[in-house]
Amino acid sequence: MRWKNSRGEYGHIAVSLHWLVALAVYGMFALGLWMVTLGYYDTWYHKAPELHKSVGMVLFAVMILRVIWRFISPPPTPLASYSPLVRYSATAAHLLLYLLLFAIFITGYLISTGEGQPIDIFGLLSAPAVINADATQIDLAGDIHLWLAWSVVILSLLHGLAALKHHFIDRDITLKRMLGCRIASSIETEK
């Protein structure tokens, strides 16, 4: 496998970024649901939100790199066997996932910095607070953040189910490409 995407295959960087983001999103979702159940005297009461904020900021940077990488190394050509509806649906789902993720980052940032405090990123960097918000605005950002997170999880599950459908029902190479498997791309992309 190459570093960059080719006409028929995803490269190492795109595959790695895809799966890194997928794992981080599900990990962050689980951490977010768990941390809001913690009591004040729980040892993780302060640690879990700090970890969630730090990973969220790193994930934001990774997503920016992922967007830049899509311009540097465009994704492979859709398979010829895809119908126009499948092509449109895949493009719309990818775009919506990206938009939802960036909306999650924005609301998370607003929740974390709404009282004027910067976000400490693993004790290495600090993301400054640029907006002061009142408690109602912070609560609203929290509600939106939660619903966006659920939306990303549901949409990404549908994305995964679509990949499994391509693999087991359509018997095409969609899932293999997403996993970074070496493919005789000239055969499948022209099919």
Rosetta silent file (secondary structure, phi, psi, omega in degrees, C-alpha in Angstrom):
SEQUENCE: MRWKNSRGEYGHIAVSLHWLVALAVYGMFALGLWMVTLGYYDTWYHKAPELHKSVGMVLFAVMILRVIWRFISPPPTPLASYSPLVRYSATAAHLLLYLLLFAIFITGYLISTGEGQPIDIFGLLSAPAVINADATQIDLAGDIHLWLAWSVVILSLLHGLAALKHHFIDRDITLKRMLGCRIASSIETEK
SCORE:     score description
SCORE:     0.000 S_00000001
   1 L     0.000  141.845  178.940    0.000    0.000    0.000 S_00000001
   2 L   -86.748  169.809  174.948    1.197    3.483   -0.797 S_00000001
   3 L   -73.596  -43.130 -178.513    1.169    6.514    1.457 S_00000001
   4 L   -93.781  158.239  175.295   -1.101    8.461   -0.880 S_00000001
   5 L   -68.633  149.184  172.611   -4.429    7.370   -2.313 S_00000001
   6 L  -112.511 -175.778  179.560   -4.469    6.017   -5.837 S_00000001
   7 L   -63.376  -29.337 -175.202   -7.317    5.874   -8.310 S_00000001
   8 L  -114.838  -10.722 -174.959   -8.374    2.489   -6.934 S_00000001
   9 L  -139.207  152.076  170.441   -7.062    2.307   -3.358 S_00000001
  10 L   -81.912  145.598  177.434   -6.770    4.310   -0.175 S_00000001
  11 L   -89.115  175.372 -179.234   -3.221    4.932    1.015 S_00000001
  12 H   -54.248  -44.378 -174.240   -1.715    4.382    4.467 S_00000001
  13 H   -66.536  -47.594 -179.600   -2.389    7.919    5.632 S_00000001
  14 H   -62.769  -42.785  179.721   -6.082    8.024    4.680 S_00000001
  15 H   -64.233  -45.635 -179.584   -6.729    4.559    6.147 S_00000001
  16 H   -62.481  -44.626  178.878   -4.873    5.408    9.370 S_00000001
  17 H   -63.648  -41.074  179.215   -6.688    8.722    9.787 S_00000001
  18 H   -57.364  -52.594 -175.131  -10.065    7.060    9.107 S_00000001
  19 H   -74.955  -31.274  174.631   -9.629    4.368   11.751 S_00000001
  20 H   -62.060  -46.922  178.967   -7.940    6.684   14.267 S_00000001
  21 H   -64.291  -43.069 -179.763  -10.905    9.062   14.078 S_00000001
  22 H   -59.325  -48.792  179.195  -13.400    6.175   14.251 S_00000001
  23 H   -63.079  -42.849 -179.465  -11.799    4.731   17.398 S_00000001
  24 H   -64.567  -41.034 -179.334  -11.453    8.154   18.998 S_00000001
  25 H   -61.866  -47.033  179.979  -15.075    9.088   18.273 S_00000001
  26 H   -68.216  -37.628  175.845  -16.436    5.923   19.905 S_00000001
  27 H   -63.853  -43.597  178.666  -14.009    6.251   22.813 S_00000001
  28 H   -65.862  -37.338  178.536  -14.965    9.884   23.332 S_00000001
  29 H   -62.562  -48.123  179.101  -18.663    9.015   23.119 S_00000001
  30 H   -62.945  -44.265  178.808  -18.297    6.340   25.809 S_00000001
  31 H   -61.736  -43.174  179.579  -16.154    8.627   27.969 S_00000001
  32 H   -62.236  -43.794  178.451  -18.656   11.470   27.602 S_00000001
  33 H   -65.633  -39.075 -178.836  -21.606    9.301   28.620 S_00000001
  34 H   -70.190  -43.413 -171.939  -19.666    7.860   31.554 S_00000001
  35 H   -66.704  -27.370  179.922  -18.242   11.116   32.897 S_00000001
  36 L   -77.167   -7.649  177.021  -21.643   12.784   33.313 S_00000001
  37 L   -93.618   -7.726 -174.606  -22.668    9.962   35.678 S_00000001
  38 L   -73.576  141.004  174.987  -19.760   10.524   38.068 S_00000001
  39 L   -82.397  160.861 -176.122  -20.382   11.880   41.539 S_00000001
  40 L   -57.014  -34.668 -176.406  -18.440   14.842   42.902 S_00000001
  41 L   -90.082    1.383  176.238  -16.313   12.647   45.186 S_00000001
  42 L   -69.133  139.832 -178.170  -15.416   10.160   42.471 S_00000001
  43 L   -63.301  -23.488 -179.745  -11.681   10.208   41.679 S_00000001
  44 H   -92.934    2.051 -176.111  -12.487   10.598   37.965 S_00000001
  45 H   -56.252  -39.907  178.878  -14.891   13.520   38.480 S_00000001
  46 H   -97.240  -31.843 -176.954  -12.236   16.033   37.373 S_00000001
  47 H   -67.903  -43.284 -176.153   -9.914   13.703   35.440 S_00000001
  48 H   -61.456  -48.026  177.764  -12.503   12.404   32.944 S_00000001
  49 H   -62.942  -36.314  178.482  -13.589   15.845   31.658 S_00000001
  50 H   -64.317  -42.172  177.020   -9.951   16.941   31.364 S_00000001
  51 H   -63.990  -43.833  179.988   -9.157   13.810   29.346 S_00000001
  52 H   -59.885  -44.454  179.686  -12.289   14.337   27.220 S_00000001
  53 H   -65.748  -44.928 -178.282  -11.299   17.954   26.482 S_00000001
  54 H   -63.657  -48.302  179.282   -7.675   17.088   25.688 S_00000001
  55 H   -63.666  -38.900  178.119   -8.542   14.207   23.373 S_00000001
  56 H   -59.630  -41.825  179.361  -11.250   16.360   21.775 S_00000001
  57 H   -68.747  -38.911  176.674   -8.751   19.091   20.934 S_00000001
  58 H   -65.737  -41.539  178.727   -6.274   16.562   19.510 S_00000001
  59 H   -63.468  -36.523  175.569   -9.095   14.973   17.504 S_00000001
  60 H   -59.184  -45.779  178.510  -10.015   18.424   16.184 S_00000001
  61 H   -63.850  -40.456  178.274   -6.431   18.823   14.923 S_00000001
  62 H   -63.112  -40.407  179.136   -6.517   15.323   13.384 S_00000001
  63 H   -66.509  -35.923  175.318   -9.762   16.170   11.579 S_00000001
  64 H   -62.969  -44.345  176.303   -8.212   19.339   10.172 S_00000001
  65 H   -60.607  -38.639 -179.796   -5.307   17.201    8.915 S_00000001
  66 H   -64.220  -41.471  177.660   -7.811   14.748    7.465 S_00000001
  67 H   -64.604  -45.125  178.339   -9.580   17.495    5.511 S_00000001
  68 H   -59.985  -42.677 -179.169   -6.248   18.829    4.237 S_00000001
  69 H   -62.824  -35.129  178.416   -5.220   15.292    3.261 S_00000001
  70 H   -62.110  -31.077  177.335   -8.404   14.839    1.204 S_00000001
  71 H   -79.053  -38.227  179.361   -7.287   17.815   -0.908 S_00000001
  72 H   -69.752  -42.291 -175.741   -3.675   16.640   -1.160 S_00000001
  73 L  -132.929   86.224 -176.939   -4.630   13.027   -1.890 S_00000001
  74 L   -57.387  151.225  179.610   -8.233   12.729   -3.172 S_00000001
  75 L   -62.294  159.925  177.680  -10.140    9.536   -2.377 S_00000001
  76 L   -59.175  159.027  176.917  -10.199    6.697   -4.905 S_00000001
  77 L   -63.376  136.400  175.641  -12.668    6.769   -7.758 S_00000001
  78 L   -58.784  150.410  179.618  -16.058    5.294   -6.790 S_00000001
  79 L   -63.905  144.349  179.872  -16.613    1.811   -8.147 S_00000001
  80 L   -63.421  -23.739 -179.027  -18.301    1.663  -11.538 S_00000001
  81 L   -75.837  -12.498  179.329  -20.886   -0.705  -10.046 S_00000001
  82 L   -69.475  134.544  174.154  -22.207    2.043   -7.736 S_00000001
  83 L   -75.782  163.194  175.878  -25.547    3.484   -8.781 S_00000001
  84 H   -56.790  -36.143  178.704  -25.948    7.274   -8.850 S_00000001
  85 H   -64.671  -41.780  179.096  -27.994    6.991   -5.631 S_00000001
  86 H   -64.919  -43.543  178.507  -25.197    5.086   -3.878 S_00000001
  87 H   -61.046  -46.454  179.809  -22.607    7.640   -5.021 S_00000001
  88 H   -63.786  -45.428 -178.524  -24.775   10.548   -3.844 S_00000001
  89 H   -61.818  -42.897  179.946  -25.607    8.835   -0.529 S_00000001
  90 H   -64.482  -44.503  178.981  -21.954    8.063    0.202 S_00000001
  91 H   -62.991  -45.171 -179.853  -20.869   11.620   -0.592 S_00000001
  92 H   -63.511  -42.155 -179.837  -23.696   13.090    1.501 S_00000001
  93 H   -64.606  -43.655  178.568  -22.951   10.770    4.442 S_00000001
  94 H   -62.842  -46.051  179.659  -19.236   11.613    4.416 S_00000001
  95 H   -61.459  -44.062  179.907  -19.925   15.339    4.217 S_00000001
  96 H   -64.219  -40.216  176.967  -22.501   15.131    7.006 S_00000001
  97 H   -60.894  -44.178  178.520  -20.106   13.177    9.234 S_00000001
  98 H   -62.095  -47.277 -179.168  -17.425   15.819    8.740 S_00000001
  99 H   -62.544  -43.700  179.029  -19.868   18.670    9.434 S_00000001
 100 H   -62.945  -42.036  178.986  -21.273   16.974   12.531 S_00000001
 101 H   -62.057  -44.321  179.031  -17.787   16.313   13.893 S_00000001
 102 H   -67.160  -33.041  175.462  -16.751   19.933   13.457 S_00000001
 103 H   -66.546  -36.649  175.852  -20.021   21.056   15.088 S_00000001
 104 H   -62.984  -43.463  179.261  -19.210   18.752   18.028 S_00000001
 105 H   -61.252  -42.161 -179.266  -15.777   20.353   18.339 S_00000001
 106 H   -64.494  -47.849 -179.595  -17.301   23.835   18.334 S_00000001
 107 H   -66.503  -37.643  176.581  -19.926   23.013   20.967 S_00000001
 108 H   -62.079  -41.760  176.717  -17.347   21.178   23.082 S_00000001
 109 H   -61.589  -43.929 -179.809  -15.089   24.204   22.904 S_00000001
 110 H   -64.701  -39.803  177.212  -17.975   26.486   23.930 S_00000001
 111 H   -62.265  -46.113 -173.011  -18.882   24.241   26.875 S_00000001
 112 H   -73.730  -31.344 -175.253  -15.262   24.073   28.029 S_00000001
 113 H  -111.317    3.443 -174.815  -14.348   27.737   27.618 S_00000001
 114 L   -57.987  -28.277  179.726  -17.728   29.379   28.220 S_00000001
 115 E   -94.431   13.851  176.045  -16.713   30.631   31.657 S_00000001
 116 L    89.510    3.802 -179.739  -13.528   32.206   30.307 S_00000001
 117 L   -92.763  137.017  176.751  -11.169   29.342   31.197 S_00000001
 118 L   -71.899  166.726  175.574   -8.755   27.981   28.562 S_00000001
 119 E   -97.732  120.798  175.687   -8.606   24.286   27.694 S_00000001
 120 E   -82.191  125.128 -177.144   -5.488   22.572   29.001 S_00000001
 121 E  -106.705   94.537  179.542   -4.359   19.990   26.432 S_00000001
 122 L    53.667   27.789  179.735   -2.498   17.230   28.282 S_00000001
 123 L    70.397    8.214 -176.896   -0.499   19.868   30.165 S_00000001
 124 L  -104.455  -39.525 -177.532    1.381   20.696   26.953 S_00000001
 125 E  -134.981  168.646  177.310   -0.708   23.368   25.262 S_00000001
 126 E  -137.580  129.152  175.360   -3.589   25.618   26.082 S_00000001
 127 E   -94.547  118.077 -174.534   -6.517   26.566   23.841 S_00000001
 128 L   -69.314  153.008  173.472   -7.590   30.076   24.832 S_00000001
 129 L   -85.048  129.664 -179.563  -11.142   31.035   25.701 S_00000001
 130 L  -113.540  -10.142 -177.758  -12.455   33.603   23.235 S_00000001
 131 L  -133.637  135.972  169.382  -16.085   33.848   24.348 S_00000001
 132 E  -100.044  130.401 -178.724  -17.706   34.361   27.719 S_00000001
 133 L  -125.269  158.629  174.963  -21.125   32.759   27.940 S_00000001
 134 L   -88.222  172.553 -175.268  -23.781   32.604   30.600 S_00000001
 135 H   -59.751  -36.651 -179.851  -24.935   29.353   32.210 S_00000001
 136 H   -64.328  -42.573  179.272  -27.954   29.065   29.893 S_00000001
 137 H   -66.814  -39.029  178.655  -25.765   29.288   26.779 S_00000001
 138 H   -65.934  -42.361  177.516  -23.307   26.748   28.173 S_00000001
 139 H   -62.826  -41.281  178.208  -26.177   24.366   29.007 S_00000001
 140 H   -62.692  -43.717  177.298  -27.606   24.800   25.499 S_00000001
 141 H   -60.792  -37.439  177.731  -24.183   24.053   23.988 S_00000001
 142 H   -64.590  -43.469  177.968  -24.048   20.940   26.188 S_00000001
 143 H   -63.048  -44.740  179.514  -27.444   19.723   24.977 S_00000001
 144 H   -63.385  -41.784  179.112  -26.484   20.338   21.342 S_00000001
 145 H   -57.230  -45.182 -179.787  -23.123   18.606   21.910 S_00000001
 146 H   -63.310  -46.305 -178.510  -24.886   15.504   23.225 S_00000001
 147 H   -68.875  -34.477  174.776  -27.348   15.319   20.320 S_00000001
 148 H   -64.913  -40.887  179.425  -24.595   15.880   17.786 S_00000001
 149 H   -62.452  -45.448  176.464  -22.587   13.079   19.380 S_00000001
 150 H   -60.261  -40.372  179.899  -25.544   10.700   19.156 S_00000001
 151 H   -62.328  -42.793  178.897  -26.031   11.763   15.528 S_00000001
 152 H   -64.682  -43.472 -179.673  -22.405   10.997   14.660 S_00000001
 153 H   -62.939  -45.986 -179.853  -22.561    7.607   16.355 S_00000001
 154 H   -64.411  -46.802 -179.600  -25.804    6.648   14.583 S_00000001
 155 H   -64.463  -38.217  179.415  -24.624    7.921   11.188 S_00000001
 156 H   -70.425  -31.850  173.636  -21.247    6.202   11.561 S_00000001
 157 H   -64.890  -41.877  175.880  -22.999    2.934   12.458 S_00000001
 158 H   -62.440  -39.604  176.468  -25.060    3.276    9.269 S_00000001
 159 H   -58.570  -46.152  178.138  -21.802    3.995    7.414 S_00000001
 160 H   -65.084  -40.704  177.377  -20.339    0.769    8.806 S_00000001
 161 H   -63.870  -37.451  177.417  -23.469   -1.201    7.942 S_00000001
 162 H   -63.231  -40.647  178.126  -23.299    0.148    4.383 S_00000001
 163 H   -63.780  -40.581  177.685  -19.695   -1.072    4.134 S_00000001
 164 H   -66.203  -37.451  176.437  -20.757   -4.516    5.377 S_00000001
 165 H   -61.114  -44.406  178.284  -23.622   -4.550    2.852 S_00000001
 166 H   -60.842  -39.362 -175.757  -21.130   -3.805    0.078 S_00000001
 167 H   -74.524  -48.921 -171.912  -18.877   -6.617    1.286 S_00000001
 168 H   -91.773  -30.218 -178.456  -21.368   -9.391    2.031 S_00000001
 169 H   -98.651  -53.389 -179.488  -24.314   -8.649   -0.261 S_00000001
 170 H   -76.682  -22.462 -178.827  -22.865   -6.711   -3.193 S_00000001
 171 L    55.896   43.286  175.741  -19.548   -8.580   -2.908 S_00000001
 172 L  -106.652 -174.605 -172.278  -17.538   -5.577   -4.039 S_00000001
 173 L   -97.347   13.027 -177.180  -14.237   -4.189   -2.723 S_00000001
 174 H   -54.228  -53.418 -177.737  -15.599   -1.205   -0.776 S_00000001
 175 H   -64.873  -40.588  178.853  -14.783   -2.619    2.675 S_00000001
 176 H   -60.514  -38.921  178.013  -11.412   -3.954    1.540 S_00000001
 177 H   -65.171  -40.351 -178.958  -10.492   -0.472    0.320 S_00000001
 178 H   -69.109  -26.735  178.332  -11.543    1.036    3.662 S_00000001
 179 H   -85.719   -7.965  179.061   -9.438   -1.529    5.513 S_00000001
 180 L    82.973   19.887  178.651   -6.413   -0.722    3.365 S_00000001
 181 L   -70.549  144.997  176.202   -6.204   -4.146    1.715 S_00000001
 182 L   -71.783  131.006 -173.760   -4.098   -4.442   -1.418 S_00000001
 183 L  -131.238  146.601  170.824   -6.458   -4.798   -4.373 S_00000001
 184 L   -77.854   78.030 -168.907   -6.116   -5.497   -8.059 S_00000001
 185 H   -61.894  -29.241 -178.192   -7.696   -2.091   -8.569 S_00000001
 186 H   -65.019  -29.352  179.319   -7.672   -2.130  -12.350 S_00000001
 187 H   -75.567  -50.786 -172.548  -10.140   -5.036  -12.323 S_00000001
 188 H   -74.936  -37.230 -177.199  -12.575   -3.738   -9.697 S_00000001
 189 H   -72.606  -23.966  179.902  -12.681   -0.036  -10.540 S_00000001
 190 H   -91.418  -11.301 -176.246  -13.440   -0.777  -14.170 S_00000001
 191 L   -57.580    0.000    0.000  -16.062   -3.430  -13.368 S_00000001
